[in-house]
Amino acid sequence: MTSPTPDPIRLLLADDHPVVRAGLRAVLDSEPGFRVVAEAATAERAVALAADGGIDVVLMDLQFGAGMHGSQATAAITAEPDAPRVLILTTYDSDADILAAVEAGAAGYLLKDAPPEELAAAVRTAAAGRSALAPSVAHRLMDRMRTPAQALTKRELEVLQLVGEGLSNQQISKKLFLSQATVKSHLVHIYAKLGVDSRTSAVAAATARRLIRR
């Protein structure tokens, strides 16, 4: 008596670049046990499709241009009961992006230059309810755990990312719903941890260490 064929892992591809989605579909459709059942060009659309059901794993980009960020979409998806697993697939490997995604409930974090077999393995791992991290991402998280006193917190990384984007303390306070005094306090801690004494030096040091995006 033959064993029943297991149901395929149903996938949603969420990326704003059609070429990327087409490439992912070509790779994943060729894998046994996978079925791409939906695509989304925006994070908002990904949230809506995930809520409709029939999805096991969402492959989620982080940057969609205007609108909702991939981490926000991940949080919205994973907050629902019986939610699909979300596997981040991105070009960004900064601490700020990784921490935001993990806190949002992502089951895994993979970089877009991963070989097809690594991508397939990560999808299967996420679908099975386990964590799937790219080796470089796992290494960065381990480094943070080894030196917690020196590691920037998620909030400090958010503040520094906005400093790097050219925002003033006042603009940062409005964007993050913080007082300007709190923003200044975060910057004092950031300077101390990075061993710098200015905004420019802090951004340069954090960028060199891939704590924030370039």
HELIX and SHEET records of a PDB file:
HELIX    1   1 PRO A   18  ASP A   29  1                                  12    
HELIX    2   2 ALA A   43  ALA A   51  1                                   9    
HELIX    3   3 GLY A   70  THR A   78  1                                   9    
HELIX    4   4 ASP A   95  ALA A  104  1                                  10    
HELIX    5   5 PRO A  116  ALA A  127  1                                  12    
HELIX    6   6 PRO A  135  ARG A  146  1                                  12    
HELIX    7   7 LYS A  154  GLY A  164  1                                  11    
HELIX    8   8 ASN A  169  LEU A  176  1                                   8    
HELIX    9   9 GLN A  180  LEU A  194  1                                  15    
HELIX   10  10 ARG A  199  ALA A  208  1                                  10    
SHEET    1   A 6 PHE A  34  ALA A  40  0                                        
SHEET    2   A 6 ILE A   9  ALA A  14  1                                        
SHEET    3   A 6 VAL A  57  MET A  60  1                                        
SHEET    4   A 6 ARG A  85  THR A  90  1                                        
SHEET    5   A 6 GLY A 108  LEU A 111  1                                        
SHEET    6   A 6 ALA A 132  LEU A 133  1                                        
END                                                                             
